[in-house]
Amino acid sequence: MIDVNVHLSRWPFRRLPCDETPRLVEKLQASGVTQAWAGSFDGLLHRDIEGVNARLAEECKRHGSGLLVPFGSVNPKLPDWQEDLRRCHEAHGMPGVRLHPNYHGYTLDDPVFAELLALAERRKLVVQLALRMEDTRTHHPLMPIPDVDPAPLTDLVAERPNLRVVILNGLRTLRANVLAQLIKSGNVHFEIAMLEGVGGIANLLQTMPLERLLFGSHFPFFVLESALLKLRESELTPAQIEAISHQNAERVLPA
């Protein structure tokens, strides 16, 4: 099983169960996860992005014996962000980056975002785009963070046929028409962490191609069992479960 939506370090506003890497790895392994794409909570608010990414890379090497795959942070509103992207790829050997536009203060129609996508495509990096991190109703009152508007992404992806994008934490808020446009635009995938409703995956597969759906838990912000239950409670064939749990992710991130 490949979990494409895991985080290391500390959530800025409260302690979470399993927010220490050894405990997180133990929980993932006990639940049958064999690979986890890991970003860092530090990437949301820290300005020393290279320090964030260096710590993330080191934590992934120290724990889990290859279980954790680091996805670095890039903030294109900070000076020399292109160098941060280069280091993610060349110095830390990361296969992709994880972006948080709403925490970093830009929208997807900002020219700097298009530049970032172009550089990521050139380096063959997977781009993970988090539309939200938590329900807007539970934000700290001094830090309300709006969801990312994904609509401008459609044209940007269509212009970059080799770009691979994974939308994180989006299936609760994505409008049906925007979801359909993103699917048609190019190589865009979605994970299930914030998918809600009884039979949610089975219902979603009526409108989404199976190959675009990935397993993601948003762990440790969400409990891991929540994502695992979604695979069990929907009426899915063994082939569908295999595709969602690992085969689709393997195509996004070849060995």
Buried (B, 14 or more C-beta within 10 A) or exposed (E): BBBBBBBBBBBBEEEBEBBBBEEBBBBBBEBEBBBBBBBBBBBBEBEEBBEBBBBBBEBBBEBBEEBBBBBBBBBBEEEEBEEBBEBBBEBBEBBBBBBBBBBBEBEBEBEEBBEBBBBBBEBEBBBBBBBBBBEEEEBEEEEEBEBBBBBBBBBBBBBBEEBBBBBBBBBBBBEEEBBBBBBEBBBBBBBBBBBEEEEBBBEBBEEBEBEBBBBBBBBBBBBBEBBBEBBEEBEBEEEBBEBBBBBBBEEBBEE
